[in-house]
Amino acid sequence: MIKTIGIIGLGRTGFPISQAYLKEGYKVYGFDIRKEAVAAFESSGGHSQMSPEAVARNCDIILILVLNDQQVIETIAGENGILKGMG
C-alpha cells in the first residue's frame, strides 16, 4: 500500500484532503505559498516542504490542488517544480 502522499495547495480543498489521508495513517507531505496554510497543515501532523520539488522527492503520489492553469504549470514544470524532484 502506498503510504506517502504529497499535496500541493493546502487551501479550501487541499487541507481537508490532507486531513483525511493523515487520519487514515498516511504520511502526508505538503506545500503551499501561504504561511498560514502551512502552519495549519503542520499543526495537524503534516510535513511541510519548501517547494513542489521537495514534495516530489518524498512521495509516491502527488495531488495538485491549486487555483489556476498558470499555477499548475509552475507547480509541475517551474524552477522548483515536481519534474525536478522526480526520481
N, C-alpha and C positions, 0 to 999 in steps of 0.2 A: 504494500500500500504506500502511496506517496505521502510523505509526512512534512514536506516543506512547500509552502505556498508563498508567492510574492504578490503583493498588491500595490500597484502604482495608482495613487489617487485615494486618499483616505477621507473623503468628504461624505456627502449625504448617502451615497451608495456604497462606497468602498469601506467605510468604517463599520457599518453593520455586517457586511460580509466578512470582514476580518474577525469580528467578534464571534460569528457563527463557526468559523474554522478554528479559532482558539478554543472555543467550548468543546469542539469535537476532538481536541488533542493534537492538532496540527501545530507545527512551529511556523509562525507567520512573520515574514519579513515585509516591511512596507516603506514606501517613500511618498512624500507629499511636499509641495513647495511652501505650505503654510505651517508655521511652527506650532500653532495651537492644535492643529490636526495631528501632528507628530506627537505632541505631548500627551494627548488623549489616548492615542494608539499605544504609546509606551506604558502609560499608567494602567492599561488593561492587559498587559502581558505581551504585547507585540514587540518585535525587534526592528527598530528603525534603521534605515540605511541612508547614506549621504547622496545616493544617486540611483537611477534605474539600473545603471551598470552594476552597481554593488548588489542590488537585489538579484539580478540575473546570476551573479556568481554563487549565490546561496540557495537557489530554488529549483525545484523540479518543474513547477508550473507557475506562470505569471499571469495575473489578471490586470488588465489596463482599464481603469475607470476614471478617465479624465474628461475635461469639459468639451473639447472640440477637436477637429481634424488636425489642426496645427500642433496641438499638444500630443496627440497620438504619434505624429511623425517625429517630433522631438524626443519623445519617450523611447521610441524604437531605434531611430537612426541618428539621433543627435550626438553631440560631442561626448556626452556621458550616458549614452543610450544603452538599451538592452543588448543590442547586437555586439557591443564591445565587451560585454560581460559574459556572453555565452561561451560555454565550453565546447 
